[in-house]
């Protein structure tokens, strides 16, 4: 009777761990769905900003005759200017992952490859956030100088009450401070784009491991 009781207790404990693991797996999948969505949006935003900065820099070179080509239209340059520095805050760590660590459960996760992938993503998220803050601070040192070329229109519907409707092309083409500012901001945006792509790759690696576990284990 005692031996049978121990077997039942062990089975109950193992079943409880299995149920808890499935709950965590499903919550991790929800977390990483959102993380991947935010990263993809961030990549699109940074890609647009990098392309806009490249357009403005190329326009400067064309205006000097340093490269061949036709100057972008004033409207295209104004649109590009409005995209400068529009990058988003990076996706952070998975809240479920952090809870699993705090509860001491992560070491019980049956799939060691998933455990490793979760750690890899978390480290990328921490490093990405730290790098984003540094790059943001660096680029902000140049934003005010670059914004001198903007022509604004008051628009109460925008967050800051102003809308970029044009740029002073004379300043853009002749002010070395603006050219330097654009180059420094472009460097920060390009680095942020690389960080987001790396983070997305690691997040997708987690989802690749999670999907079959959640789908299989959740099936009736």
N, C-alpha and C positions, 0 to 999 in steps of 0.2 A: 504494500500500500504506500509506503514511504517513497519507494523508488518510482512508482507510477505517478505519485504526486509531484515529485521533482521533475519528471518528464513533462507533465502538464504545465508546470510553472515555467520550465525552459521554453516550451512551445509558445506559451502565452507571451513571454518576454520577447522571443524572436518575432512573433507576429506583430507585437506592438512596435518593435523597431522597424519592421517592414512597412507598416502603415505610416509611421512617422516619416520614413524616408520618402515614401510616395508623395506625402503632403509637401515635403520640402522640394522634391523634384518638380512638382506642378507649379509651385510658387516661383522656383528658379526660372522655369520656362516663361512664366508671365513677366518676371523681371527682365529677362533678356530679350523678349519680344519688344518691350518698351525701349530698352537700351539700344537695340539695333535700329529701331525706328528713329530715335533721336540722333544717333550717329549718322545715319543716312541723310537726314535733314541737314545736319551740321556740315557734312561733306559737300552737299549741294551748295550750301551757303558760302563756304570757303572757296569752292571752285569758282563760283560766280565772282567773288571778290578778287581772287587771283587773276582771273581773266580780265576783269575791269581795270585792274592796276596795270596789266600788260598792255592793254589798249592805250591807256593814257601815256605810258612810258614810250610806246612806239610812236604815238602822235608827236611827242617831244622830239624824237629822233628825226622823224619825217620833216618837221618844221625847220630843222637845222640843215636838212639835206644830207644827214648822215646815213640814212637808209632810203631806198626808193619806196614809193607807194603814195597812195592818195590819203590825205588827212581824213579821219573820221568826221562825220557831220557833227555840228554843235550839239544836236540832240543826243547823238550816241555818246559823246564825251560827258554830257550832263548826266545821262543814265549811268555811265560807268562811275562817275564821281559819287553818285548816290549809293553805290554798293560798297564803297570803301569802308572797311572796318565793321562789316555787318555780321561777322562770325558769331556763333552761338557758344553758350557755356557748355563745356564738355559733359558727356554722360559720366556719372560717378560709379561707385561700387554698387553691387547688388545688395539690397537691404536684407534679403533672405540669406545670402552668403555670410554677411556679417553676423546675423542672428545665429546661424549654424556654428560659427566660430565661438561666439559668446556662450552658446549652450554646450560646447565641447562635443558637438555631434559630427563635425566634418570628418574626423578620423574614422568614424563608423560607416562612412559612405562606401558602398560596395565597389563602385567603379573607380579604380585609382587613376585612370586616364581622365575621367571627368573631374576628379579632385584636383589634378594637376592643371587642367585647363581653367578651372575656376580661379586658382591662385594666379595663373598667368594673366588672366583678364584683370583681376583685382589690382595687380601690380601695375599693369598698363594704365588702368584708370587713375590710380594715385599719381603716377608719373605724368600722365597727360594733364591732369588738373594743375599740378605744380608748374609744369612747363607753360600751360595756357596763361596762368597768372603772370609769369615772368614775361612772356611774349606780349601779353596785353599791356603790361606796364611800359615795356619798351616802345611799343607802337604808339601808345597814348602820348608819349613825349613829342611825337611828330604830327599828331592829328590836328592840333590847333593851328600849326603852321600851314598845313595843307589846306585846311578849311578856309584860309584867307581867299582862295580862288573861287569859293562858292558864291553863287547868287541865290538868295533865299526869297521865298514868299511865305508870309504868315499863313499857317493852316492849323486851326484849332483841333482838327481831327487827328493830327499826328501827336506822338508822345511828347515831343519837345516844342510843339507849336510852330515848327518851321519846316518847309519843304524845299529841297534843292531843285531849282528850276533851270539852272544854267551855271556856267563857269566863266571866269575871266580868262580867256584864252591867252591874252598877253602875259598875264602872270604865269600861267601854266607853262608857256613856252620859254619864258625868259628869267624866271626866278629860280636860282640854283637851290634855294632852301626848300622849295616845293618839290623839285626833282629829287633831292636827297630824302625828303620825307616820304615820297611815294615809294622810293626804293627800299627804305627801312620797313615801312608798313608791309610792302609786298613780301619781304623776307619773313616777317613774322607770320603773315597769313599762309605762306607756302609751308612753313614749318608746322603750323597748326593743322593744315590739311594732311600732311604726312602722318602726324600723330593720330588724327581721327581715323585715317585709313588703317593704320596698324591696330588701333583699338577695335575697329570694326572686324578685322580679320580674326582677332582673338575672341570676340563676342560670338561670331558665327561658328567658330570652332566649338565653343561651349554648346551652342544650340544643336550642332550636328550630333553631339554626344547625348544631349538631353532628349531630343525628339523621339528616338526609338524607345527609350526607357519610359517616357511618359505615355506614349501611344500604346506600348505593349502592356505596361503594368496597369493602365487605367481601363483596359478593355475588359468587359464583363465576362 
